[in-house]
């Protein structure tokens, strides 16, 4: 049985993307000229002026100023990271009623740089986010209960939180809930429902869910064995190194026609998804169950990310603009924020 590693540096960056792009919380449209002016600065990556202007708005008590300053001070858009300052601004945004900010703040207080770790405060803000039905709040509280980090280790409570976030459409929780259901962690086993949740996570572009579905279809576990469908799922999960390896191994059992059909299905899936959903596809998430151990063959720790990043060296973290197109970045930061 393998525990989640709460959040690696890499998965934190991905989580921050998911918070804004995948959250179903209604965004507040800009209402003031100052907001639109900062938007234009962000569009051109003029982060220094954007930071100065957002700080100026923050001093006037503007939640949008708090929030954008906090994001920039986390090292986004090429800005220099200042995590203690980011916490201050994000806390102001959260206390002004922004549930997105509360979710972000809770996440970085759980597994940001050591200097800002504060589990007690993290729980406070995650509960604040959850109280407004922000799925990130529920998901992070579930992770903390699963690992016993900052909260008592309790698989039942973790599963309950993941279930709530899953119902709210949060793909990371849907994947984790599916894994727990496979093994009966925190509740009864339900492989059929586990597959359903994994399919929902995959429909949102969750790469680990695609990988698990590939494994399940390849072996005919709780579904009809279908090597073409397995290959399609591995193709859609190929940002994961383990999926690349699994696909290469599976290709030995496929005809050219079968592999081409798998490629066609994967291409059709990508073509049917919105561009933002594609950009928000999570990278490797640590797995939680015995099923994940089977996938790794018992040779690789289930909580080992495919790429190791130094959590102390913030400059080594991937920047958002390297993950998303200019248009998607604009949508990411300009539509999912709080303004008065």
LINZI-V431709 format. One record per residue. N is the residue number from 0. RES is the residue in one small letter. SS is DSSP state (h for helix, s for strand, l for the rest). PSI is psi in degrees with one decimal (999 if undefined). OMEGA is omega in whole degrees, 0 to 359 (999 if undefined). Layout:
N RES SS PSI OMEGA
N RES SS PSI OMEGA
//
This chain:
0 x l 126.1 185
1 x l 136.8 179
2 x l 153.8 169
3 x l 139.9 160
4 x l 126.6 192
5 x l -56.5 176
6 x l 124.7 172
7 x l 167.8 178
8 x h -40.9 181
9 x h -44.7 183
10 x h -25.7 176
11 x h -44.9 178
12 x h -43.3 180
13 x h -39.4 179
14 x h -42.4 180
15 x h -37.2 174
16 x h -46.6 184
17 x h -35.1 180
18 x h -46.4 186
19 x h -38.2 186
20 x h -39.2 186
21 x l -13.7 182
22 x l 140.8 179
23 x l 6.5 179
24 x l 134.3 182
25 x l 127.4 179
26 x l 153.1 177
27 x l 126.2 181
28 x l 150.4 178
29 x l 141.1 183
30 x l -8.2 185
31 x l 149.7 180
32 x h -35.5 180
33 x h -35.3 179
34 x h -44.4 180
35 x h -34.6 179
36 x h -42.3 178
37 x h -36.0 177
38 x h -43.1 180
39 x h -36.3 178
40 x h -40.6 180
41 x h -34.1 179
42 x h -30.8 181
43 x l 12.0 180
44 x l 32.6 175
45 x l 66.7 191
46 x h -32.0 183
47 x h -47.4 178
48 x h -37.6 178
49 x h -39.7 179
50 x h -44.4 179
51 x h -44.2 183
52 x h -38.3 179
53 x h -36.0 175
54 x h -39.7 179
55 x h -41.5 176
56 x h -39.7 180
57 x h -41.0 180
58 x h -23.4 178
59 x l 3.1 178
60 x l 17.2 181
61 x l 120.1 181
62 x h -34.5 179
63 x h -40.1 177
64 x h -44.0 177
65 x h -48.7 190
66 x h -47.8 181
67 x h -40.3 177
68 x h -42.2 179
69 x h -43.5 179
70 x h -45.5 181
71 x h -37.0 181
72 x l -5.1 171
73 x l 7.3 176
74 x l 14.3 180
75 x h 152.1 177
76 x h 25.6 177
77 x h -1.2 179
78 x l 155.0 178
79 x l 128.1 181
80 x l 136.4 173
81 x l 85.9 190
82 x h -43.1 177
83 x h -40.2 178
84 x h -38.2 178
85 x h -41.0 179
86 x h -43.2 181
87 x h -47.9 182
88 x h -40.3 180
89 x h -32.1 177
90 x h -38.8 176
91 x h -43.1 180
92 x h -42.7 180
93 x h -42.3 181
94 x h -14.7 177
95 x l -0.4 176
96 x l 8.3 181
97 x l 107.7 183
98 x h -30.5 175
99 x h -43.4 179
100 x h -38.7 179
101 x h -39.9 178
102 x h -45.0 178
103 x h -47.1 182
104 x h -45.3 178
105 x h -39.7 181
106 x h -46.6 184
107 x h -27.2 176
108 x h -20.0 176
109 x h -43.6 188
110 x h 37.1 171
111 x l -163.1 175
112 x l 150.4 185
113 x h -31.8 185
114 x h -21.6 183
115 x h 0.7 181
116 x l 128.8 178
117 x l 91.5 186
118 x h -37.8 181
119 x h -46.5 178
120 x h -35.4 179
121 x h -45.6 180
122 x h -41.8 179
123 x h -48.0 184
124 x h -31.0 175
125 x h -38.6 177
126 x h -34.8 176
127 x h -43.3 179
128 x h -43.3 181
129 x h -34.9 180
130 x h -22.0 178
131 x l 19.3 179
132 x l 31.0 173
133 x l 118.4 186
134 x h -27.8 180
135 x h -37.8 178
136 x h -47.3 179
137 x h -43.1 182
138 x h -46.6 182
139 x h -37.2 176
140 x h -37.5 176
141 x h -42.5 179
142 x h -42.3 181
143 x h -41.1 177
144 x h -36.8 181
145 x h -44.4 182
146 x h -17.7 187
147 x l 32.3 180
148 x l 112.4 180
149 x l -18.2 177
150 x l 156.6 179
151 x l 139.3 178
152 x l 121.6 185
153 x l 99.1 183
154 x h -34.0 180
155 x h -47.4 179
156 x h -39.2 178
157 x h -46.8 181
158 x h -37.7 179
159 x h -42.8 179
160 x h -42.6 179
161 x h -36.5 180
162 x h -40.5 179
163 x h -48.2 180
164 x h -35.7 178
165 x h -43.5 178
166 x h -27.0 178
167 x l 0.7 175
168 x l 15.2 183
169 x l 111.8 190
170 x h -34.1 178
171 x h -42.2 178
172 x h -36.1 179
173 x h -40.4 177
174 x h -46.8 182
175 x h -39.5 178
176 x h -42.1 178
177 x h -42.4 179
178 x h -42.5 180
179 x h -37.4 179
180 x h -33.2 178
181 x h -41.1 185
182 x h -7.3 183
183 x l 24.5 178
184 x l 127.6 177
185 x l 9.6 181
186 x l -169.2 184
187 x l 155.2 174
188 x l 140.6 176
189 x l 81.8 185
190 x h -35.1 181
191 x h -45.9 179
192 x h -31.1 177
193 x h -44.1 179
194 x h -38.5 178
195 x h -45.3 180
196 x h -37.8 178
197 x h -37.5 177
198 x h -37.8 179
199 x h -41.4 178
200 x h -42.6 180
201 x h -35.6 180
202 x h -24.2 177
203 x l 0.3 178
204 x l 19.6 182
205 x l 110.7 186
206 x h -44.6 178
207 x h -34.6 177
208 x h -41.0 176
209 x h -42.4 181
210 x h -45.3 180
211 x h -40.7 178
212 x h -36.1 175
213 x h -45.4 179
214 x h -44.2 182
215 x h -45.0 180
216 x h -33.1 180
217 x h -34.4 184
218 x h -3.6 179
219 x l 38.8 180
220 x l 107.3 177
221 x l 2.0 174
222 x l 166.1 178
223 x l 134.5 180
224 x l 128.9 184
225 x l 98.9 184
226 x h -31.8 178
227 x h -44.4 178
228 x h -36.6 177
229 x h -46.0 180
230 x h -41.0 178
231 x h -44.4 181
232 x h -38.2 177
233 x h -38.2 179
234 x h -43.2 181
235 x h -15.3 178
236 x l 8.0 189
237 x l -9.7 167
238 x l -20.4 178
239 x l 129.6 181
240 x h -38.8 181
241 x h -28.7 178
242 x h -37.0 176
243 x h -45.6 180
244 x h -42.5 180
245 x h -39.4 179
246 x h -43.7 179
247 x h -39.6 179
248 x h -40.9 182
249 x h -32.1 182
250 x h -25.1 179
251 x l -22.3 182
252 x l 3.0 182
253 x l 146.0 172
254 x l 166.8 177
255 x h -41.3 180
256 x h -40.2 180
257 x h -41.1 180
258 x h -39.7 178
259 x h -35.9 178
260 x h -39.0 177
261 x h -41.3 178
262 x h -40.8 180
263 x h -43.6 180
264 x h -41.9 180
265 x h -42.6 180
266 x h -40.4 180
267 x h -38.1 178
268 x h -46.6 181
269 x h -40.1 182
270 x h -25.2 183
271 x h -10.2 184
272 x l 144.8 176
273 x l 150.6 182
274 x h -38.9 181
275 x h -37.2 179
276 x h -37.0 177
277 x h -43.2 182
278 x h -26.7 184
279 x l 2.0 185
280 x l 121.7 184
281 x l 151.1 171
282 x l -167.6 188
283 x l 128.5 172
284 x l 141.7 177
285 x l 135.8 182
286 x l 162.2 189
287 x l -10.0 194
288 x l 176.0 178
289 x h -30.8 176
290 x h -41.7 179
291 x h -35.1 178
292 x h -38.1 177
293 x h -41.0 181
294 x h -39.4 182
295 x h -5.2 181
296 x l 11.9 180
297 x l 3.7 184
298 x l -25.0 183
299 x l 129.6 177
300 x l 133.5 184
301 x l -18.7 181
302 x l 16.7 181
303 x l 118.6 178
304 x l 155.6 183
305 x l -24.6 178
306 x l 124.5 180
307 x l 129.8 177
308 x l 146.7 180
309 x l 109.6 183
310 x l -16.4 179
311 x l -19.7 182
312 x l 85.3 187
313 x h -29.8 181
314 x h -19.3 181
315 x h -7.9 182
316 x l 145.0 178
317 x l 136.5 179
318 x l 151.6 184
319 x h -37.2 183
320 x h -15.6 177
321 x h -12.4 183
322 x h -32.0 186
323 x l 154.1 176
324 x l 167.1 180
325 x h -43.4 180
326 x h -40.5 180
327 x h -36.5 176
328 x h -42.7 179
329 x h -46.0 179
330 x h -39.1 183
331 x h -49.7 186
332 x h -22.4 187
333 x h -21.9 184
334 x h -25.7 184
335 x l 74.8 178
336 x l 173.9 179
337 x l 137.0 173
338 x l 156.5 182
339 x l 999 999
//
